């Protein structure tokens, strides 16, 4: 917050008064600057201060004059840029200015930094947001606070702006200004991170030290412990020492010996040594060995990666990181643990693992550390007293009572869990009563060695003893609660713990008693109160449940509760709702599923065990949104595959709608992973859906069929999507339409290279998704709509929507879409020749992908373009090779024409002098892509052919590129094609000048930048033509070309191309020049006007008309116009 400081702070005024040379100078009063009514609503704030102000006042005797000059400059620039200053806002040598327009704020900041204020250097922060007034002369609230924290990141001479401001000024930047990405960072004392960009200009320094970031609090990934850790100081030190020299240490001991707490304590103390990279994997609730890699991946916060197994993702993640991984409760999964530990330690040479198990894992290099009992005289007694005082804070031990406690601990063999259970009894029993009760219960355990078996018997007996003190109602509830895997809430406890009204009425009270007795743990979470059983107690209680004869009934109730809750949440979201409600419900379901995943797995497993496949498949389909939204595709696939691979499963035993939906969802999940889905199953589901006559279900299966067809099979993909969309429209299913249109946009751009159609589909999907509140679909659509817009020459718009999708993905925690949208942003910046911003976006995306154990070839392609933009073809070639290497394991290079097109391998190889390699890549790309992709590929090959001296090939490729542009609507690389033709038009310099002008005109309209690699050729061509024509004629021809629309420029370039084999009559016999004449004829132009537009004489126009009449067997201009109307016109490329 800001204090009111109308003048310089007192110590500075006193300093000025003490300086004899400047006694006459009045301290600066920021209120003297231009002030008028402060704008409110959405406002852009500029906050600035003087770097090192105190030091400057002490070291520069002319500082007062410098401040006075700053006063004058700020006043002039604020007035010039329509800014308004809060009357009394600003501290010391700082000031605040508000602007109604973000572009005015950026322009003002630029001029402030360009003004010579020596010795003063300003730190400036600019941010846009909603603002409120504290009073009529001062601002207050989050926006001004965020702007101040943003300014605090900067160094003297540096201006930083927020992502919110960037979106407002992207198309309104001052001349020669560009914005450089500085990453997304937490601002001091503010919860939400902010994207930060640097304002750059050729006249300003661009290199600064790293941002002045506040040290971010290290986020622990270890479970929070609700009770204190007692004792084991020597063991902690010993284990820590073992971990320093050994990469795998396994703590062994009986259940309840304290292995987990000891491991967590060691891991907590080791966090600083591993820079916070300490992860905890709890395997207690994992029953299937195949789920161990998934459990590890989730603990490492990894998402599923297309084309990679979970283990591949883990291996990649650990390969270059220094980590400590705690693997807890390995004893029931020893083979699976042995396999994954071996894999991790081999893949990650800097990884250390600390495991807990009742027996060693049994792999080479493992060092075991037995966990002993607590020492009776101090540690065990201290633990008992600590836990007892949590129940009876006033507990004070006499000497006699201390002896009693020591005897209790001795009876319990110093086992921590047994001691905690005994201490919990101090609420109702005296210390003597506890001891006497233990003596009776433990009589059979007297004598014998203190072996692990004996300790396990002690624990079992202690739980038996605690159990024997329960009432019958308490025993019933405890054994029923054992069915929960992980935690549970009160509603779930009612579902399995109470059969009768009487039991329901008493459940809360009985549950509270079990918590008091430390048999149930209560956790107050952000989702409300949740409960859990310690694993040892749970296993004991499961045995009691099995012996009771009611295990099946309880498990049925558990399964029914989670299946019905999942179904209810899904149905509630599917009803009438506002977009905000839909987004909130989606988040609620995702959070619920994440929290209850262990229980959902248990319910699913019980359904499968009982052959209740309908329930299992319904649960899997209900969780489909969760699988996709959270990037947990493989877990969803595994669930469906368990059912479909079960020999007992028969379609006829399950409602058709259930298994059809499940088959479709399986195929969609497989598509997300770039894995082949079961095509025959999906086609069978499609036939069944058609037979049911359910249009909505059929549409969904058709969408799933896209995942089963190879994406290179454009015909099948188009057929599936077209029918799906028609069915969804007829069924009124807007959510289905949004999903289908989004997929269409992706397929049309990435595979078919049809940006016009892709943009139309994507924009409709975006509108629908936003209206429905389908935030994930909206983010996905915008992310993959962006490249289509770039290919249409709308790169600034493409960058804006990619940036918007990225910011929303970041806030939603959607790492996959955040990375993808950064990639789209990088390409948009690349096409705009903003190499710095492209590199920043791609690097940020790669950082995210790397953090979740993945690879992304598209980002290497962006970095290759950025390297070319910086004049470093060798680096570009390395990035191209990295893109290819990353793509090959996933088959992406083969199946993604867009990626093939966007990897600038030909250009990079050319820049490195390897023309043969450049030509090979160019030939392969031209042969494997279509549509707008082919435009880019043909131009790249034309460039290579020019370098090889193959003028005929180069001209053919450039002209074919223009034809492909007309057919596909893609504008990307059209200016390059025109410039290539200009380079090869030595015999007609006026034509060449017009081609150069036409290219420049398109670049100005589309912001399509030229690769720096070709700047020299372009400059030489332009200079040569200028010399040939002379300045005046060159400028006239260049201007004429620049004034051409895109369609006209392409038509002009196509005239005069080599004759093709055409029929002698009919529409197909017309030449490009004759088609141009007809096009202008339909606009009602006279011969003279047509001649002026085509840079030919009226006599030549009449000659073309004569040929047209003859070929079409017509006799008048009117007949020609009527004939033209019967033929499809090419897409309008004029933007």
C-alpha positions, -999 to 999 in steps of 0.1 A, spaced: 0 0 0 10 37 -4 15 64 21 6 100 12 40 118 6 33 153 -8 70 162 -8 103 145 -8 107 124 24 120 144 54 155 130 55 160 140 18 147 175 25 171 178 54 200 167 33 191 194 7 189 221 33 224 212 46 239 217 11 251 253 9 254 252 -29 218 243 -33 202 261 -3 179 280 -27 165 249 -44 130 238 -33 126 201 -29 106 185 -57 69 183 -50 54 157 -73 20 174 -69 34 202 -91 32 179 -121 2 178 -145 -29 168 -127 -65 166 -138 -94 143 -130 -81 107 -125 -95 81 -149 -112 50 -135 -123 17 -148 -97 -1 -169 -66 21 -167 -29 17 -176 -6 28 -148 30 38 -152 50 37 -120 87 48 -120 114 56 -95 150 66 -95 175 37 -91 199 42 -63 184 74 -52 201 75 -18 235 68 -33 231 95 -60 222 122 -34 253 114 -15 277 111 -45 264 137 -70 264 173 -59 242 183 -88 215 158 -79 190 186 -70 193 201 -104 189 166 -119 157 161 -100 144 195 -111 151 185 -147 133 152 -142 104 172 -128 102 192 -160 106 162 -183 79 142 -166 55 171 -166 60 176 -204 58 140 -214 28 132 -192 9 161 -208 21 151 -243 8 116 -239 -25 124 -223 -15 111 -189 -29 121 -155 -11 121 -122 -26 114 -88 -21 145 -68 -3 131 -38 8 96 -49 44 85 -50 71 80 -25 105 97 -25 119 99 -60 90 80 -75 59 89 -94 26 75 -107 8 83 -140 -25 70 -152 -35 66 -189 -68 59 -205 -49 42 -234 -22 16 -228 -4 27 -260 0 62 -245 16 47 -214 41 27 -234 49 57 -256 55 78 -225 77 52 -209 97 50 -241 103 87 -242 112 88 -205 139 62 -211 152 79 -243 156 113 -226 190 120 -212 185 124 -174 221 117 -164 229 107 -136 193 95 -131 182 61 -144 145 53 -141 130 19 -132 96 18 -149 67 -6 -146 35 -5 -167 4 -26 -160 -32 -25 -171 -62 -33 -149 -93 -21 -132 -86 7 -108 -105 24 -80 -100 57 -62 -92 59 -25 -103 95 -27 -106 120 -55 -68 124 -57 -54 89 -51 -56 54 -64 -58 23 -42 -63 -15 -47 -47 -45 -65 -38 -28 -98 -16 -1 -84 0 -26 -60 7 -50 -88 22 -22 -109 45 -12 -80 57 -48 -76 63 -50 -113 84 -19 -113 104 -33 -84 116 -61 -107 134 -36 -130 169 -21 -131 177 15 -139 170 22 -176 147 -8 -179 110 -7 -186 89 -38 -178 53 -43 -187 28 -69 -178 11 -95 -200 -22 -76 -195 -7 -45 -210 10 -64 -239 -23 -76 -251 -36 -40 -253 -6 -26 -272 5 -55 -294 -7 -38 -325 0 -2 -314 36 -2 -304 57 29 -312 80 27 -342 110 3 -339 98 -9 -305 96 -46 -296 88 -65 -265 111 -92 -251 97 -121 -230 112 -122 -195 91 -151 -182 63 -154 -156 72 -146 -120 56 -143 -86 56 -107 -74 64 -99 -38 34 -104 -15 11 -111 -44 -5 -146 -49 -9 -147 -87 22 -148 -109 27 -122 -136 40 -125 -171 68 -99 -176 81 -83 -208 108 -58 -215 103 -27 -237 131 -26 -263 142 1 -288 174 4 -308 183 35 -289 180 19 -255 201 -7 -238 186 -42 -241 209 -62 -217 202 -60 -180 210 -82 -150 183 -107 -141 151 -93 -127 151 -84 -90 129 -113 -80 120 -119 -44 132 -153 -32 102 -176 -39 92 -198 -9 103 -233 -15 72 -255 -20 75 -288 -1 61 -318 -18 62 -339 14 30 -346 33 22 -323 61 26 -339 95 0 -329 121 20 -342 151 55 -335 163 84 -358 156 99 -372 187 134 -387 192 156 -407 168 182 -379 165 211 -404 161 192 -424 135 184 -393 115 220 -384 114 231 -420 105 205 -423 76 214 -388 63 251 -399 62 241 -431 44 222 -411 18 252 -389 11 272 -419 -1 245 -444 -13 219 -438 -40 194 -463 -25 187 -467 12 158 -488 24 144 -485 59 131 -518 71 111 -528 100 77 -541 112 45 -522 105 41 -494 131 78 -491 138 78 -456 125 95 -461 91 74 -436 73 77 -408 99 115 -414 101 118 -413 63 98 -381 61 119 -365 88 151 -374 70 136 -361 37 125 -329 52 160 -322 66 175 -331 32 153 -306 12 178 -278 12 205 -301 -1 183 -311 -30 170 -276 -36 135 -286 -27 134 -314 -53 122 -340 -28 92 -362 -38 71 -386 -18 54 -417 -33 29 -435 -11 24 -471 -24 3 -483 5 -30 -481 -14 -16 -493 -47 -28 -529 -53 -18 -535 -90 19 -536 -99 11 -519 -132 0 -488 -113 33 -482 -96 48 -462 -125 16 -441 -126 19 -434 -89 55 -424 -92 47 -401 -122 19 -384 -103 42 -378 -73 68 -363 -96 40 -341 -110 44 -355 -145 16 -355 -171 12 -382 -198 32 -375 -229 20 -384 -264 39 -413 -279 57 -421 -247 51 -447 -220 48 -436 -184 83 -451 -177 98 -432 -207 84 -400 -193 98 -407 -158 132 -417 -173 134 -384 -193 124 -363 -163 150 -378 -139 178 -380 -165 193 -345 -158 179 -336 -123 192 -340 -88 163 -355 -68 155 -374 -37 125 -397 -41 109 -413 -10 92 -446 -19 70 -456 10 54 -490 18 71 -511 -8 66 -545 9 35 -557 -11 49 -546 -45 86 -557 -42 90 -569 -79 74 -537 -93 94 -516 -69 126 -534 -78 120 -527 -115 111 -490 -112 139 -483 -87 164 -499 -111 151 -479 -140 151 -446 -122 186 -450 -108 200 -460 -142 183 -432 -160 190 -405 -134 226 -405 -122 219 -377 -98 188 -394 -82 189 -407 -47 161 -429 -33 149 -436 2 125 -465 5 105 -480 34 95 -516 34 90 -545 58 118 -563 39 145 -552 15 136 -545 -21 165 -567 -32 184 -550 -59 221 -545 -64 235 -514 -45 207 -513 -20 217 -504 15 192 -514 42 188 -496 75 167 -515 101 144 -491 121 147 -500 158 122 -494 185 124 -462 204 146 -462 234 124 -469 264 139 -445 289 137 -413 269 123 -415 233 94 -438 240 84 -420 272 87 -386 255 64 -398 226 38 -412 251 38 -379 271 37 -357 240 7 -376 226 -11 -378 260 -7 -341 265 -25 -335 232 -55 -351 249 -49 -339 285 -28 -307 283 -27 -305 321 -10 -339 324 20 -338 348 39 -369 357 51 -378 392 81 -400 397 58 -430 401 38 -421 371 69 -417 350 79 -453 360 44 -464 350 48 -448 316 82 -464 311 67 -498 319 38 -492 294 64 -484 267 84 -514 276 54 -536 273 48 -521 239 85 -528 228 90 -491 221 68 -494 190 57 -458 181 22 -467 168 14 -489 197 26 -462 221 4 -436 203 -27 -459 206 -20 -464 243 -15 -427 249 -49 -420 233 -65 -440 261 -55 -414 287 -88 -396 280 -107 -423 298 -82 -445 316 -56 -438 342 -20 -447 336 -22 -476 360 -54 -489 343 -37 -487 309 -7 -507 322 -29 -534 339 -50 -537 307 -18 -542 287 -5 -568 311 -36 -589 306 -37 -585 268 0 -591 263 5 -621 286 12 -645 257 40 -623 244 63 -624 275 98 -637 269 115 -644 236 140 -623 216 131 -588 203 130 -598 167 110 -583 139 84 -610 143 81 -603 180 77 -566 173 50 -573 147 33 -594 173 35 -566 198 19 -542 174 -8 -566 165 -15 -572 202 -15 -535 209 -41 -529 182 -60 -559 195 -59 -544 230 -71 -510 217 -98 -527 197 -110 -547 227 -117 -515 246 -141 -503 219 -179 -506 221 -196 -529 197 -208 -499 176 -173 -485 175 -159 -518 163 -186 -521 136 -179 -486 123 -141 -490 124 -141 -522 103 -165 -507 78 -143 -476 74 -114 -498 65 -129 -502 30 -118 -467 22 -86 -464 2 -71 -431 13 -94 -406 30 -131 -401 31 -156 -375 40 -187 -377 62 -211 -384 33 -190 -414 23 -188 -426 60 -226 -426 61 -227 -446 28 -207 -475 42 -209 -471 80 -246 -469 87 -273 -494 76 -301 -483 99 -315 -450 111 -301 -457 145 -266 -461 131 -269 -430 111 -280 -410 141 -249 -421 161 -223 -421 133 -209 -387 139 -205 -393 176 -189 -427 171 -166 -413 145 -155 -386 169 -147 -413 195 -125 -432 171 -107 -400 163 -102 -394 200 -87 -429 204 -62 -423 175 -77 -451 154 -91 -426 129 -72 -394 118 -92 -362 111 -77 -338 86 -92 -303 81 -87 -296 44 -97 -270 19 -125 -293 9 -138 -297 44 -131 -323 71 -117 -356 58 -109 -388 77 -84 -416 72 -71 -447 90 -34 -453 95 -24 -481 71 -15 -506 99 -49 -500 116 -66 -502 83 -51 -536 75 -60 -549 109 -96 -536 105 -98 -552 70 -91 -585 86 -119 -578 111 -142 -568 82 -135 -601 63 -142 -621 95 -175 -603 100 -192 -617 69 -203 -582 58 -173 -574 36 -191 -578 3 -220 -557 14 -197 -529 26 -177 -530 -6 -209 -528 -26 -220 -498 -6 -186 -482 -11 -187 -488 -49 -223 -476 -52 -215 -444 -33 -186 -434 -56 -203 -445 -88 -234 -425 -79 -215 -395 -67 -195 -394 -100 -227 -398 -120 -246 -371 -100 -218 -346 -104 -216 -352 -141 -254 -349 -145 -255 -317 -125 -229 -302 -148 -248 -313 -179 -280 -295 -169 -289 -259 -177 -261 -237 -165 -243 -204 -172 -208 -205 -186 -194 -196 -152 -214 -224 -136 -201 -249 -161 -165 -239 -156 -170 -241 -118 -186 -275 -121 -158 -288 -143 -132 -276 -117 -152 -291 -89 -155 -325 -106 -118 -325 -113 -108 -316 -78 -132 -342 -64 -118 -370 -87 -83 -360 -78 -90 -362 -41 -110 -394 -43 -88 -412 -69 -77 -440 -45 -114 -447 -36 -124 -445 -73 -98 -471 -82 -109 -493 -54 -146 -490 -65 -136 -497 -101 -116 -527 -91 -144 -541 -70 -169 -537 -99 -145 -556 -122 -139 -583 -96 -177 -589 -94 -181 -587 -131 -202 -555 -128 -187 -541 -160 -215 -517 -166 -207 -498 -134 -169 -499 -142 -174 -485 -177 -198 -459 -165 -173 -447 -139 -146 -446 -165 -167 -425 -189 -179 -402 -161 -142 -395 -154 -134 -388 -191 -132 -350 -186 -109 -355 -156 -86 -378 -177 -83 -352 -204 -83 -320 -183 -56 -332 -160 -35 -349 -187 -40 -384 -172 -48 -402 -204 -29 -434 -196 -47 -439 -164 -80 -436 -182 -69 -459 -210 -57 -485 -184 -91 -484 -167 -110 -491 -199 -86 -517 -211 -90 -537 -178 -127 -541 -188 -123 -546 -225 -95 -572 -220 -114 -592 -194 -125 -626 -208 -158 -623 -190 -168 -591 -207 -195 -594 -233 -212 -564 -251 -245 -581 -248 -244 -581 -210 -241 -543 -208 -265 -515 -219 -254 -505 -254 -251 -469 -246 -226 -476 -218 -202 -497 -238 -205 -476 -269 -196 -445 -249 -167 -463 -232 -153 -475 -266 -155 -439 -279 -138 -425 -249 -110 -451 -251 -103 -441 -287 -103 -404 -278 -78 -410 -250 -56 -430 -273 -57 -402 -298 -45 -378 -271 -15 -401 -266 -8 -405 -304 -14 -442 -299 -34 -465 -322 -68 -472 -309 -88 -504 -314 -103 -496 -348 -125 -527 -350 -140 -520 -316 -147 -483 -325 -163 -492 -358 -184 -518 -340 -194 -491 -315 -203 -468 -345 -225 -495 -360 -242 -501 -327 -248 -463 -321 -264 -460 -356 -286 -489 -348 -297 -473 -316 -306 -441 -335 -290 -419 -309 -276 -390 -329 -256 -375 -300 -239 -408 -292 -233 -415 -329 -216 -381 -333 -193 -388 -303 -183 -421 -318 -176 -405 -352 -154 -381 -334 -136 -410 -318 -132 -426 -352 -109 -397 -362 -85 -410 -336 -85 -446 -350 -80 -434 -386 -45 -424 -396 -45 -386 -397 -28 -388 -431 -61 -403 -443 -77 -369 -448 -107 -384 -467 -117 -406 -438 -111 -378 -413 -132 -354 -433 -160 -379 -436 -162 -387 -399 -161 -351 -388 -186 -338 -414 -212 -364 -404 -205 -359 -367 -210 -322 -370 -243 -326 -389 -256 -350 -363 -246 -327 -334 -263 -298 -351 -295 -317 -357 -295 -330 -321 -289 -294 -308 -258 -306 -290 -238 -274 -288 -211 -289 -265 -206 -317 -291 -205 -291 -319 -177 -272 -301 -156 -303 -296 -161 -315 -332 -154 -281 -347 -123 -277 -326 -111 -311 -338 -119 -300 -374 -99 -268 -370 -69 -288 -358 -71 -314 -386 -78 -289 -413 -47 -268 -404 -22 -294 -392 -29 -321 -418 -47 -307 -448 -31 -272 -447 -64 -254 -452 -63 -223 -430 -95 -206 -443 -116 -236 -434 -96 -242 -402 -101 -207 -390 -139 -208 -398 -143 -240 -378 -120 -228 -350 -137 -194 -345 -172 -211 -343 -159 -236 -318 -144 -208 -298 -176 -189 -297 -196 -220 -287 -171 -231 -260 -171 -196 -244 -208 -194 -244 -212 -228 -228 -184 -223 -203 -163 -251 -217 -130 -236 -207 -108 -265 -217 -123 -267 -252 -120 -229 -255 -83 -230 -245 -76 -260 -269 -94 -243 -297 -76 -209 -294 -43 -227 -291 -47 -245 -324 -66 -217 -341 -36 -195 -338 -14 -212 -365 -43 -211 -389 -46 -173 -384 -8 -170 -389 -11 -188 -423 -38 -164 -432 -16 -134 -426 -31 -126 -393 -1 -132 -371 -7 -103 -347 -42 -117 -340 -28 -152 -338 -3 -140 -312 -30 -123 -292 -53 -153 -289 -23 -177 -282 -12 -153 -254 -48 -153 -240 -50 -191 -241 -16 -193 -224 -26 -170 -196 -58 -188 -190 -41 -222 -191 -16 -210 -165 -43 -199 -141 -61 -232 -146 -30 -253 -140 -33 -268 -174 3 -273 -182 -2 -291 -215 -23 -263 -230 1 -237 -215 30 -253 -233 11 -257 -266 -2 -221 -265 33 -208 -259 44 -228 -290 16 -212 -310 27 -178 -297 63 -186 -307 53 -194 -343 32 -163 -345 61 -142 -333 84 -160 -358 62 -152 -387 63 -115 -376 101 -117 -375 102 -111 -338 129 -136 -330 135 -125 -294 98 -130 -285 97 -162 -304 127 -176 -286 113 -165 -252 79 -182 -259 95 -215 -271 120 -216 -243 92 -211 -217 72 -239 -234 103 -262 -234 108 -255 -197 72 -266 -190 75 -297 -211 108 -306 -195 93 -302 -161 67 -328 -168 91 -352 -185 82 -346 -221 96 -334 -254 80 -311 -280 95 -309 -315 75 -278 -325 94 -257 -299 127 -267 -313 114 -256 -347 105 -222 -332 140 -219 -317 155 -228 -351 135 -199 -367 147 -176 -339 183 -186 -345 179 -178 -382 164 -145 -372 195 -138 -352 218 -148 -381 230 -181 -365 223 -209 -391 246 -233 -372 224 -230 -341 193 -232 -363 205 -265 -377 211 -279 -343 176 -270 -333 162 -285 -365 180 -317 -357 166 -316 -322 131 -312 -336 136 -342 -358 150 -363 -330 122 -354 -307 96 -361 -334 108 -395 -346 99 -416 -315 63 -403 -316 60 -406 -354 50 -369 -355 73 -360 -383 57 -386 -405 21 -378 -394 23 -340 -391 26 -320 -423 25 -288 -403 56 -298 -383 74 -309 -414 67 -276 -430 77 -255 -400 111 -270 -394 134 -247 -413 159 -274 -421 164 -263 -457 171 -227 -447 194 -238 -419 213 -262 -441 216 -234 -468 230 -210 -442 256 -236 -433 266 -241 -469 251 -276 -473 230 -271 -504 226 -309 -510 211 -315 -476 189 -284 -480 176 -298 -513 169 -333 -499 148 -319 -471 130 -295 -495 122 -322 -520 109 -346 -493 88 -318 -478 72 -308 -511 64 -344 -518 47 -349 -484 25 -318 -478 -5 -301 -493 -24 -269 -492 -9 -239 -474 19 -261 -462 29 -267 -498 32 -229 -503 59 -227 -476 76 -259 -489 77 -248 -525 91 -214 -516 118 -230 -495 128 -252 -524 128 -222 -547 153 -205 -524 175 -236 -525 172 -239 -563 182 -202 -567 213 -209 -546 220 -240 -568 217 -219 -600 186 -239 -611 166 -209 -623 139 -229 -641 132 -251 -611 131 -220 -588 107 -201 -611 84 -232 -614 84 -236 -576 77 -200 -569 48 -199 -594 34 -232 -581 36 -217 -546 14 -188 -557 -11 -212 -573 -12 -233 -541 -18 -200 -521 -48 -192 -543 -62 -228 -539 -56 -230 -501 -60 -194 -490 -27 -194 -472 -7 -162 -474 24 -173 -455 55 -171 -477 36 -154 -506 58 -123 -503 89 -146 -504 75 -162 -536 71 -128 -552 106 -118 -542 120 -150 -556 104 -142 -590 118 -107 -588 153 -121 -584 148 -141 -616 133 -113 -638 164 -97 -652 148 -92 -686 120 -70 -673 132 -48 -645 100 -28 -642 81 -61 -636 107 -71 -610 103 -37 -592 65 -42 -592 70 -77 -577 92 -63 -550 66 -36 -542 38 -62 -542 58 -83 -517 64 -53 -495 27 -44 -496 16 -78 -484 43 -78 -457 29 -45 -444 -7 -58 -444 1 -92 -429 32 -84 -408 49 -114 -425 86 -109 -419 114 -121 -441 140 -146 -428 172 -127 -420 191 -153 -440 177 -138 -472 180 -101 -464 212 -98 -483 199 -114 -515 168 -91 -512 189 -60 -508 212 -69 -537 182 -76 -560 166 -43 -551 198 -24 -556 204 -40 -589 169 -32 -602 171 3 -588 204 9 -607 190 -5 -639 158 16 -638 169 47 -621 155 60 -588 124 76 -602 111 48 -624 120 22 -597 100 41 -571 70 45 -594 70 8 -603 76 -3 -567 47 19 -555 24 5 -582 32 -30 -570 28 -20 -534 -7 -7 -542 -18 -41 -556 -42 -62 -535 -30 -97 -527 -51 -113 -554 -39 -88 -579 -3 -93 -569 -5 -130 -574 -24 -126 -607 3 -102 -619 31 -126 -609 14 -155 -627 12 -137 -660 39 -146 -685 46 -180 -670 55 -208 -693 28 -224 -715 12 -255 -701 -6 -282 -721 -41 -268 -723 -71 -278 -744 -77 -256 -774 -111 -244 -763 -133 -241 -732 -127 -226 -698 -97 -248 -691 -79 -234 -722 -77 -199 -708 -42 -186 -698 -36 -168 -665 -34 -135 -683 -68 -141 -700 -83 -151 -666 -70 -119 -651 -88 -99 -679 -120 -118 -672 -118 -112 -635 -115 -74 -640 -141 -75 -667 -166 -89 -641 -159 -58 -620 -172 -36 -649 -139 -21 -659 -132 -7 -693 -103 -19 -715 -84 12 -705 -90 5 -667 -80 -31 -671 -48 -21 -689 -39 2 -661 -45 -25 -635 -25 -51 -653 3 -28 -665 -4 -36 -702 -17 -16 -731 -54 -13 -740 -45 -29 -774 -32 -60 -755 -64 -62 -735 -84 -62 -767 -61 -90 -780 -68 -111 -749 -105 -105 -753 -104 -117 -789 -87 -149 -778 -113 -153 -750 -142 -149 -774 -127 -175 -797 -119 -201 -770 -153 -198 -753 -172 -194 -786 -188 -162 -773 -193 -128 -790 -197 -102 -763 -184 -90 -730 -218 -96 -713 -216 -133 -724 -181 -136 -709 -193 -122 -676 -222 -146 -676 -199 -175 -683 -175 -164 -655 -203 -165 -630 -208 -202 -637 -173 -210 -625 -161 -211 -589 -140 -181 -580 -108 -187 -560 -107 -177 -524 -103 -140 -518 -68 -135 -504 -72 -97 -500 -70 -89 -463 
